[in-house]
Amino acid sequence: MQQEQSSAQNISGDAFGGLTGQYAPRRRVRVRSALDGSARQVAGSRSPDPCIVDLMRAVWLLVVAGCGRVGFEDPVGDGGGGGGGDGRGSDAYHIIDSSFPLDDIVGTQTGNLVFVTSAQYVPGSLGGLAQADAICNMHANAAGITGTFVAWLSTSSKNASARLGNARGWVRRDGLPFADQVADIVAGHIYYPILLDENGVAHGRDAVATGTNVDGTAATGYTCTDYTSATTARRLVYGIVNAGTQAWTSGGFVACNTPFRLYCFQTDLSSPVVAPLGTARKAFEGSADWPSSSTLPVADQMCADDAQAAGLSGTFHALLATVGTTAVSRFTIGVPWSRVDGAIVTADFSSQLAAVDVAADGTYLADVYAWLGAPTAFEAGTADTTCQNWTSTASVDHGDIGYVGETGGIFGSNTICNTGGTRVLCFQD
């Protein structure tokens, strides 16, 4: 379901730390200003075993000493965003403990590059696909990137997915995989959001012109008359640069005179990328709605049942705050969490690489919300943020939810407790 927005281009937020800016996930009620979630000290969380931590840090020091730097390649060097390795995504090896920031992880996969432009353009003034492609190649050339690039845009006569031709395998500027085949892209099988521009700079929750549905087809009537009309009477479907499964290409719609960035896909190579290696510790989205009156033990049992059905071992808890207790305090901070497809989610809930939009059985989920119970992972819940400590579905009570299809702004939205279509996020302890 698409939502109209007016004029803002930035929808910045900090992962598990709250939402800022004028753009926001779709179901927004009583949006509050959340505390900054960038601090790495996790108050109230259980401490990992010191022996395990010392061992992991020792391994990390050996990795650094042997290789000089994380990733072994310049994240914004020429070519395909890193090289070497065995062809597998190496991101799992580069977060040995939670003191290492996720922002510094560099992958080693190569393939076609994909990036978002560092500059914004009025989509209704582009003039057509050829002009948009020229902009992509201009940005690539300015960054010293060779190859042929096309903009991820659809028109009334051409779908964006068809514009990628026979190309295969796309990686970001830091070498982390975006997707393997066109079929994966249109099915929402996204590993890591595009996020980075041609220079390797991240762009938070910025909006991107697409005119394209989640299945790669044209959003009929929402392409600014094929990018030739910049009036407020015309509308454009946009994506969100830090999003996964659905919202990366179809996150809402706006007037055609609003400046946006463009996605640029290289089309020279057929170079398969494979799933990231991931870590042994998993995180996933619950497989079914969870009524907010169900109590915390029921949420935990739902996580356990989903994990067991998918053949995942270990103990899983719902990422839920309760009255007087933070969500993060339910977990030991140590080994990072990854999705079942290998994409790393977070190490300590203060930064995030991939959206938690994959179920325990590997199903990619679109446009889903989860109960969370607090404005950030580091804040204790109250009766007004936890639906009376998860005992109420009454419309007079409230609870905090988040849109889980992005890597930012998960926390910070307050809604009534009879809201349907809301799940829980499950993390292994």
C-alpha positions in Angstrom: 0.0 0.0 0.0 1.5 3.3 -1.0 1.4 6.5 1.0 1.7 10.0 -0.3 4.3 12.3 1.0 4.8 16.0 0.3 8.2 17.5 -0.2 11.0 16.1 2.1 13.7 14.0 0.6 15.5 12.7 3.7 13.9 10.2 6.1 16.9 9.8 8.3 16.9 7.6 11.4 19.3 5.4 13.3 18.5 1.8 13.0 17.3 0.5 16.4 17.6 4.0 17.8 14.5 5.9 16.5 13.2 7.9 13.6 13.8 11.5 12.6 12.8 13.5 9.6 9.6 14.0 7.7 9.4 10.6 6.0 8.2 7.8 8.1 6.9 4.2 7.7 3.4 3.9 6.7 1.3 3.2 9.8 2.2 6.3 11.9 0.3 7.3 15.0 1.6 9.6 17.7 5.2 9.6 16.3 7.5 10.7 19.1 11.1 12.1 19.1 13.2 9.1 20.1 16.5 9.1 22.0 19.7 8.7 20.0 20.5 5.0 19.6 24.1 5.5 18.5 25.7 5.0 22.0 27.4 1.6 22.1 27.1 1.2 25.9 24.1 -1.0 26.5 22.6 -0.3 29.9 20.9 -3.2 31.5 22.0 -5.8 29.0 23.4 -9.1 30.2 27.2 -9.3 29.9 28.7 -12.0 27.7 31.1 -14.6 29.2 34.4 -12.7 29.6 36.4 -15.8 28.5 34.4 -16.0 25.3 34.8 -12.2 24.7 38.6 -12.4 25.3 38.8 -15.3 22.8 36.8 -13.5 20.2 38.9 -10.4 20.6 42.1 -12.4 20.3 40.8 -13.9 17.0 39.9 -10.4 15.8 43.4 -9.1 16.6 44.9 -11.9 14.6 42.6 -11.1 11.6 43.6 -7.5 11.7 47.3 -8.2 12.2 47.3 -10.6 9.3 45.3 -8.6 6.9 46.0 -5.0 7.7 42.4 -3.8 7.7 38.9 -5.1 7.6 37.7 -6.3 4.2 41.2 -6.4 2.7 40.2 -3.9 0.0 39.4 -0.2 -0.3 35.6 0.0 0.0 35.5 2.7 -2.7 38.3 1.6 -4.8 38.0 1.1 -8.6 36.2 -1.9 -9.9 33.7 -4.2 -8.3 33.9 -3.2 -4.7 36.6 -5.5 -3.4 38.1 -8.7 -4.5 39.7 -11.9 -3.5 38.3 -14.5 -1.1 36.4 -17.6 -2.1 33.4 -15.8 -3.7 31.4 -16.0 -0.5 30.3 -12.9 1.4 33.0 -12.3 4.1 31.0 -9.9 6.2 30.4 -12.4 9.0 34.2 -12.7 9.6 34.5 -9.0 10.2 32.4 -8.6 13.4 34.2 -10.7 15.9 32.6 -8.9 18.9 30.2 -6.1 19.5 32.9 -3.5 20.1 33.6 -3.5 16.3 31.1 -1.1 14.6 29.0 -2.6 11.8 29.6 0.5 9.7 33.2 -0.6 9.1 32.3 -4.0 7.6 33.5 -4.5 4.1 32.5 -7.4 1.9 34.7 -9.1 -0.7 32.2 -10.1 -3.4 32.6 -8.7 -6.9 30.1 -8.2 -9.6 28.0 -5.4 -11.1 28.0 -2.3 -8.9 24.8 -0.8 -7.7 24.6 2.6 -6.1 22.4 5.6 -5.4 23.3 8.9 -6.8 25.0 11.4 -4.5 22.9 14.2 -6.0 19.2 14.7 -6.3 17.1 15.4 -9.4 13.5 16.4 -10.1 12.1 13.2 -11.7 9.5 15.1 -13.7 12.3 17.1 -15.4 14.6 14.2 -16.3 13.1 14.0 -19.8 13.1 10.2 -20.1 15.2 7.1 -19.5 18.1 8.0 -21.7 18.7 11.2 -19.7 18.5 9.3 -16.4 21.0 6.7 -17.7 23.3 9.5 -18.7 23.1 10.8 -15.1 24.0 7.4 -13.7 27.0 7.1 -16.0 28.1 10.6 -15.2 28.1 9.8 -11.5 30.0 6.5 -12.1 32.6 8.3 -14.3 33.1 11.0 -11.7 33.9 8.3 -9.1 36.3 6.5 -11.4 34.0 3.6 -12.0 34.1 2.0 -15.4 31.2 0.2 -17.0 27.7 0.8 -18.3 24.9 1.9 -15.9 21.2 2.2 -16.2 18.7 3.9 -13.9 16.2 1.8 -12.0 13.2 3.5 -13.6 10.1 2.2 -15.3 8.0 3.9 -18.0 4.7 3.1 -19.6 6.5 1.1 -22.2 9.5 -0.3 -20.3 9.8 -2.1 -16.9 12.8 -1.3 -14.8 13.5 -5.0 -14.4 13.7 -5.5 -18.1 16.3 -2.8 -18.4 18.8 -4.9 -16.6 19.0 -7.3 -19.5 21.0 -10.5 -18.9 23.2 -9.0 -16.2 23.5 -10.9 -13.0 25.1 -10.2 -9.6 25.0 -6.8 -7.9 27.1 -5.6 -5.0 27.3 -2.3 -3.2 30.4 -0.1 -3.2 31.6 -1.8 0.0 31.4 -5.2 -1.6 28.3 -6.4 0.3 25.8 -8.2 -1.9 22.5 -6.5 -2.9 21.0 -9.4 -5.0 22.0 -12.1 -7.4 19.6 -12.4 -10.3 16.8 -10.1 -11.7 14.4 -12.8 -10.5 15.6 -12.3 -7.0 15.3 -8.5 -7.1 11.6 -8.7 -8.3 10.9 -11.3 -5.7 12.2 -9.1 -2.9 15.2 -11.3 -2.2 17.4 -8.5 -1.1 20.5 -9.1 1.1 21.6 -5.6 2.0 20.0 -2.3 1.0 21.7 -0.3 -1.7 22.3 2.6 0.8 25.7 3.8 -0.6 26.3 6.3 -3.4 29.0 6.1 -6.1 31.6 7.4 -3.6 30.7 4.8 -0.9 28.8 7.4 1.3 25.7 6.2 3.1 22.5 8.1 2.7 20.4 7.2 5.7 16.7 6.9 4.8 16.7 9.0 1.7 14.0 8.6 -0.9 14.8 7.5 -4.5 12.8 8.0 -7.6 11.7 4.6 -9.1 8.3 4.7 -10.7 8.5 0.9 -10.1 6.5 -1.6 -8.2 8.1 -4.3 -6.0 7.8 -6.8 -8.9 9.9 -4.6 -11.2 7.0 -3.4 -13.3 5.9 0.1 -14.0 3.7 1.8 -11.4 1.1 2.8 -13.9 0.2 6.5 -13.5 3.0 7.1 -11.1 6.0 7.8 -13.4 5.6 11.6 -13.9 4.3 11.0 -17.4 7.4 9.0 -18.1 9.6 11.7 -16.4 8.4 14.6 -18.5 6.0 16.3 -16.2 7.3 18.1 -13.0 3.9 19.4 -11.8 2.3 18.8 -8.5 -0.6 17.2 -10.3 1.5 14.2 -11.3 2.7 11.5 -8.9 5.7 9.3 -8.6 6.4 6.1 -6.8 9.6 6.3 -4.7 11.8 3.8 -2.9 13.8 4.1 0.3 17.5 3.7 0.1 18.0 1.7 3.4 15.0 -0.6 2.8 14.8 -4.3 1.8 12.1 -6.6 0.3 9.5 -4.0 -0.8 10.2 -0.4 0.3 13.5 -0.2 -1.5 11.6 0.4 -4.7 8.0 1.0 -3.6 7.8 2.9 -0.4 5.1 5.5 -1.2 4.3 8.2 -3.8 4.9 12.0 -4.0 4.5 14.9 -6.4 6.7 14.9 -9.5 8.4 18.3 -8.6 10.1 16.7 -5.6 13.9 16.2 -6.0 15.1 12.6 -5.5 18.1 10.4 -5.9 18.4 7.7 -8.5 19.4 4.0 -8.3 22.1 3.1 -10.8 22.7 -0.6 -11.8 25.7 -1.8 -13.8 24.8 -4.1 -16.6 28.1 -5.4 -18.0 28.6 -8.6 -16.1 26.9 -11.9 -15.5 28.7 -12.5 -12.2 26.8 -14.6 -9.6 26.9 -13.4 -6.0 26.1 -15.9 -3.2 24.4 -15.6 0.1 26.5 -14.0 2.9 28.1 -16.5 5.3 26.2 -15.0 8.3 26.8 -16.0 11.9 25.5 -18.8 14.1 23.2 -16.5 15.9 19.9 -15.8 14.1 17.2 -13.2 14.0 13.9 -13.4 12.1 10.5 -12.0 11.8 7.6 -13.9 13.4 5.5 -15.9 10.9 2.1 -14.7 12.2 0.4 -11.7 13.8 0.8 -11.4 17.5 -2.1 -9.8 19.4 -0.8 -7.3 21.9 -2.8 -8.9 24.8 -1.0 -12.2 24.4 1.6 -11.6 27.1 5.4 -11.8 26.8 5.7 -15.6 27.4 3.4 -16.2 24.4 5.5 -14.0 22.2 8.6 -16.0 23.2 6.9 -19.2 22.6 5.9 -18.1 19.1 9.6 -17.3 18.4 10.5 -20.8 19.8 7.9 -22.5 17.7 9.0 -20.7 14.5 12.6 -21.6 15.1 11.8 -25.2 15.8 9.7 -25.5 12.7 12.6 -24.1 10.6 15.1 -26.4 12.2 16.9 -23.6 14.1 18.5 -24.6 17.4 19.0 -22.4 20.4 16.8 -20.2 22.6 14.9 -17.3 21.0 13.2 -14.4 22.6 10.9 -11.7 21.2 12.5 -8.2 20.9 9.9 -6.6 23.2 10.3 -4.1 26.0 8.0 -4.4 29.0 7.1 -2.0 31.7 10.3 -0.9 33.4 12.5 -3.2 31.2 14.3 -2.5 27.9 14.1 -4.8 24.9 17.9 -5.1 24.7 18.2 -6.4 28.3 16.6 -9.6 27.2 19.7 -10.5 25.2 23.4 -11.1 25.8 25.5 -8.8 23.6 28.3 -10.6 21.9 28.1 -12.6 18.6 26.2 -10.6 16.0 22.8 -11.7 14.7 22.2 -12.6 11.1 19.1 -13.6 9.1 18.7 -17.1 7.9 19.9 -16.0 4.5 23.2 -14.9 6.0 22.7 -11.1 6.0 24.0 -9.6 9.2 21.4 -7.6 11.1 23.2 -6.1 14.2 25.8 -6.7 16.8 24.3 -4.7 19.7 21.1 -3.0 18.5 22.8 0.4 18.1 23.5 0.0 14.3 22.0 -2.2 11.7 23.1 -3.6 8.3 20.1 -5.6 7.0 16.4 -5.3 7.6 14.7 -8.0 9.8 12.3 -8.8 7.0 12.9 -12.6 6.6 11.0 -15.3 8.5 12.7 -18.3 10.1 11.8 -20.5 7.1 13.5 -18.1 4.8 10.4 -16.4 3.5 11.0 -12.7 2.5 8.2 -10.6 4.0 6.9 -7.3 2.7 5.2 -4.3 4.4 5.1 -5.8 7.9 5.1 -4.1 11.3 6.2 -5.5 14.6 5.3 -4.7 18.2 8.4 -3.3 20.1 7.2 -1.7 23.3 9.5 1.3 23.5 10.9 4.3 21.4 14.3 2.6 21.2 15.9 -0.7 22.1 17.6 1.0 25.1 14.5 2.5 26.7 12.3 0.8 29.2 8.6 0.3 28.3 5.7 2.0 30.0 2.1 1.1 30.2 1.4 3.5 27.3 4.1 1.9 25.1 3.4 -1.8 25.9 -0.4 -2.1 25.7 -0.6 -2.3 29.4 2.4 -4.7 29.6 1.1 -6.7 26.7 -2.3 -7.5 28.3 -4.6 -5.3 26.2 -6.0 -5.0 22.7 -8.3 -2.1 23.6 -8.4 0.9 21.4 -7.9 3.2 24.4 -4.5 1.7 25.1 -1.3 2.2 23.1 1.9 0.4 22.2 5.0 1.1 20.2 5.5 -0.6 16.8 7.9 -0.3 14.0 8.1 -0.9 10.3 10.7 -3.7 9.9 11.4 -3.5 6.2 14.2 -0.9 6.6 17.5 -0.7 8.5 16.5 2.6 10.2 13.6 3.9 12.2 12.4 0.5 13.5 11.5 2.0 16.9 9.5 5.1 17.7 5.9 4.7 16.5 3.0 4.6 18.9 -0.4 3.2 17.9 -3.6 1.8 19.4 -3.5 -1.7 20.7 -6.2 -3.2 18.5 -4.0 -2.6 15.5 -3.9 -5.8 13.4 -1.3 -7.1 11.0 1.5 -6.7 13.6 4.1 -9.3 14.4 7.2 -9.7 16.7 10.9 -9.8 15.9 12.7 -12.9 17.2 16.4 -12.9 18.3 18.5 -15.8 19.5 20.0 -15.5 22.9 
